[in-house]
Amino acid sequence: MPDRTLPTPLPRPARVAAAAMTRRWPLPPATHGVRVLRGVDVPMRDGTALRADVYLPASAGPHPTVLLRSPYGRGLGFALSMTVPYAERGYAVVVQSVRGTFGSGGEFSPVVNEEHDGQDTVAWLRGQEWFDGRLATLGPSYLGYTQWALALDPPPELKAMVLHIGPHDLAQAGLIDGAFQLTNLAIWTELVAHQERVSFLRGMYRLMTAERRLAPHLGELPLQGLAERFGGMPAPWFDEWLAHPDLSDAYWDRYRATPAVHSSTVPTLLVGGWQDWFVEQTLYQYAVLRDRGVEVGLTLGPWAHLTIDAAVTTPESLAWLSTHLPVDGAPPQPERTARVRVHVSGARTWRTMPDWPPATTDRAWYLAAGGRLDDDVPAGPQEPTTFTYDPMDPTPSVGGRVLAASAGQRDNRELEARDDVRTFTTAPLRTPVELLGGARVRLFHESDNPYADVFVRLCDVDPSGRSVNVTDRLVRLDPAPGEEPAAGERTVETTLPDTAHRFKAGHRIRLQVSGGAHPRYARNLGTGEPPGEGTRGVPVNHRICTGGASPSSVTLPAGSS
């Protein structure tokens, strides 16, 4: 049996893959070979041991250290791009499996143990001869949350954080506008339930096909018990989350590391995607850190959660570390030239900016009869636009911010041809319009059922008629707890998630309106029943009023084009 206390050379396939990454990505030259300590036990305060692998530069230490805490295993298939490029350039890299996963003791419960387990891991690091007393954290998604959990009480060794597509508030991330994000949470739950039973490649295949495989389950009612129907390891959190739809419920406190965003002074690089599940959390983190004077960088690409491009993020992450956690003797790297770097979809170009959002000028269009978006308010009241949403034949979701291979910008023409979807479209643009920030939608809306949703989406329509989604939001109109249900007229006002998009000359801007987007969001059954318990649905008749005293509109913060 190999001695796990002695480092072993990096396997040849990993060395070959690392060399290929260096050639493909704009990385500085590797300066070190890499050795690996595998299966190291890290003691926690309650006697539980968490398993970790340590990637060490093949040179005399000690070294500045990068910590990744993950529920997704430590195999090279997952860890290679987040370990070897850093170890080859002088960093010790620790990849730890969080409690209850991949050989680590205890029971996995999403995020609730990460604060204390992270602190105990740093306490263990202090006793390692290869640790030079300087620490950074790194990683995407769940690994981003573990960083915020550690920053709730940041250890003095923590000098930098690099978060890719990571949340700080699992409640807000999972229940945007009060609607349960069914596709995202179901796919993630099914992934975690099976990940230790299949190989990495098989797991990736399952993840990329999850939306299709799970579709029959996501159409079943009631939603409670859905995780058991997936099979795999137990996932009790799914039904628990369904049973707590109120974000103000104290139940959710243990799923939040929000105080860290408001107290941390650690230099932080934030990387997100315009079509990412957590983009709004990334932007919130940036704004709070910036306003508090914390050194922060922001990169936002065209990516969805599963398509973040390591060829962009790895060089930027290494550059951030070289500034805030420099390796002794390493050649200096150029500092970040601008605080913000964003990809402008439509124009397919990257742009640097001193801040986000940039200075813009509001430009409004008004909903009008015949499915038009007009520059001026229609004169006098007009015949309302109507549609019916039937929760037992729900309006389907297309693309957008989902944890699936179908995420991102997609052709919406088939969706827009449905009877339960309405669109409002400008004339072809004479000059380009750039959306830089959050578009605002105002609808004068009526429904005959107080339990209803409105899904609004902004699309870019090219000269061929192809309608591609840019940004969207679902708004739940249900009465608040204790409020008397009442149907009728209301004003629906919402700001869509920020984005950077160029509508080219000759293209048209389209506002799409419907009563849901299933299975991305759990359908509103129209009955007021708890979201996990309902088994029947009641249709909702929607009316959108335009013109006169009811000027429904969409307003874009437009940059100079």
WONORWO-V562760 format. One record per backbone hydrogen bond with DSSP energy under -1.0 kcal/mol. CO is the residue of the C=O (numbers start at 1). NH is the residue of the N-H. E is the energy in kcal/mol with one decimal. If there is no record, write none. Layout:
co nh e
CO NH E
CO NH E
This chain:
co nh e
3 6 -1.6
8 36 -3.0
11 15 -2.0
12 16 -2.6
13 17 -2.4
14 18 -2.5
15 19 -2.3
16 20 -2.0
17 21 -2.2
18 22 -2.1
19 23 -1.8
20 24 -2.5
21 25 -3.2
25 27 -2.3
33 58 -2.9
34 10 -1.7
35 56 -3.3
36 8 -2.6
37 54 -3.0
40 52 -2.2
42 50 -2.8
44 47 -1.9
48 44 -2.8
49 105 -3.1
50 42 -2.8
51 97 -2.7
52 40 -3.1
53 95 -2.8
54 37 -3.0
55 93 -2.6
56 35 -2.8
57 59 -2.4
63 132 -2.2
64 92 -2.4
65 136 -2.3
66 94 -2.9
67 138 -1.8
68 96 -2.9
70 98 -2.4
75 78 -1.0
75 79 -2.8
76 80 -2.5
79 82 -1.2
80 83 -1.3
80 84 -1.4
83 87 -2.6
84 88 -2.8
86 89 -1.1
86 91 -2.1
87 90 -1.6
88 31 -2.6
88 32 -1.7
92 66 -3.1
93 55 -3.1
94 68 -3.0
95 53 -2.4
96 70 -3.0
98 101 -1.6
101 104 -2.1
105 100 -1.7
111 114 -1.3
113 117 -2.2
114 118 -2.0
115 119 -1.9
116 120 -2.4
117 121 -1.7
118 122 -1.9
119 123 -2.0
120 124 -1.8
121 125 -2.2
122 126 -1.7
124 127 -1.5
125 128 -2.2
128 131 -1.6
130 63 -3.4
134 65 -2.4
135 159 -3.4
136 67 -2.6
137 162 -1.7
139 164 -2.1
140 143 -2.2
141 144 -1.8
141 145 -1.4
142 146 -2.0
144 148 -1.8
145 149 -2.6
146 150 -1.8
147 151 -2.0
150 153 -1.3
155 158 -1.8
157 135 -2.8
160 137 -1.6
161 269 -2.6
162 139 -1.1
163 271 -2.7
164 141 -1.9
168 257 -3.3
169 173 -2.3
170 174 -1.6
171 175 -1.9
174 181 -2.0
175 178 -2.0
176 179 -1.9
180 182 -1.9
180 522 -3.0
181 185 -2.4
182 186 -2.4
183 187 -2.6
184 188 -2.3
185 189 -2.0
186 190 -2.6
187 191 -2.3
188 192 -2.4
189 193 -2.3
190 194 -1.1
191 195 -1.7
193 233 -3.1
194 197 -2.3
199 203 -2.8
200 204 -2.4
201 205 -2.2
202 206 -2.5
203 207 -2.4
204 208 -2.6
205 209 -1.4
209 213 -2.5
210 214 -3.0
214 218 -2.3
215 219 -1.0
217 220 -1.6
223 226 -2.0
225 229 -1.3
235 238 -1.4
236 240 -1.5
237 241 -2.9
238 242 -1.9
239 243 -1.7
241 244 -1.6
246 249 -1.9
249 252 -1.9
250 253 -1.6
252 255 -1.9
253 256 -1.5
255 170 -2.3
257 260 -1.5
258 262 -1.1
260 264 -2.8
267 161 -2.2
268 297 -2.1
269 163 -2.7
270 299 -2.5
271 165 -3.7
272 301 -2.3
273 276 -2.0
276 279 -1.5
278 282 -2.2
279 283 -2.3
280 284 -2.0
281 285 -2.7
282 286 -2.2
283 287 -2.4
284 288 -2.5
285 289 -2.4
286 290 -2.9
287 291 -2.5
288 292 -1.3
289 294 -2.4
290 293 -1.8
295 268 -2.2
297 270 -2.9
298 341 -2.5
299 272 -2.9
300 343 -2.2
301 274 -2.6
303 275 -1.9
304 307 -1.2
309 312 -1.7
309 313 -2.3
310 314 -2.4
312 316 -1.4
313 317 -2.5
314 318 -2.7
315 319 -2.2
316 320 -2.1
317 321 -2.3
318 322 -2.5
319 323 -1.2
320 324 -2.1
321 325 -3.5
327 330 -2.1
339 298 -2.7
340 353 -2.8
341 300 -2.4
342 351 -2.9
344 348 -1.3
344 349 -1.3
345 347 -1.1
345 502 -2.7
349 344 -3.5
351 342 -2.9
353 340 -2.1
361 558 -2.2
363 556 -2.9
365 554 -2.4
366 374 -2.9
368 372 -1.1
371 425 -2.4
372 368 -2.4
374 366 -3.2
378 548 -1.7
385 544 -3.2
387 542 -3.3
389 540 -2.6
390 393 -2.0
395 518 -2.8
400 402 -1.8
400 408 -2.8
402 404 -1.6
404 407 -1.6
408 400 -2.8
410 469 -1.2
412 416 -2.8
415 418 -1.7
418 421 -1.2
422 513 -3.2
424 511 -3.1
425 373 -2.2
429 506 -2.7
433 503 -3.4
434 559 -1.8
435 501 -2.3
437 499 -1.7
439 496 -3.3
440 555 -3.0
441 494 -2.2
442 553 -2.6
443 492 -3.1
444 545 -3.2
445 490 -3.0
446 543 -2.5
447 488 -2.0
450 452 -1.0
452 477 -3.0
454 475 -3.1
455 514 -2.1
456 473 -2.4
457 512 -3.3
458 470 -3.2
458 471 -1.1
459 510 -2.4
460 468 -2.5
461 508 -2.5
462 465 -2.4
466 462 -2.3
467 412 -3.5
468 460 -2.8
471 458 -3.0
473 456 -2.7
475 454 -2.4
480 483 -2.7
490 445 -2.9
492 443 -2.9
494 441 -3.0
499 437 -2.5
500 345 -2.1
501 435 -3.1
503 433 -2.3
504 507 -2.1
507 429 -3.1
508 461 -2.9
509 426 -2.5
510 459 -3.0
511 424 -2.2
512 457 -2.2
513 422 -2.9
514 455 -2.8
517 521 -2.7
518 397 -1.8
519 183 -1.3
525 538 -2.8
530 533 -1.8
530 534 -1.2
532 224 -2.2
540 389 -3.0
541 448 -1.2
542 387 -1.8
543 446 -2.6
544 385 -2.5
546 382 -1.4
547 550 -2.5
550 552 -1.9
552 367 -2.2
553 442 -2.9
554 365 -2.4
555 440 -2.8
556 363 -2.1
556 558 -1.1
557 436 -2.6
558 361 -2.7
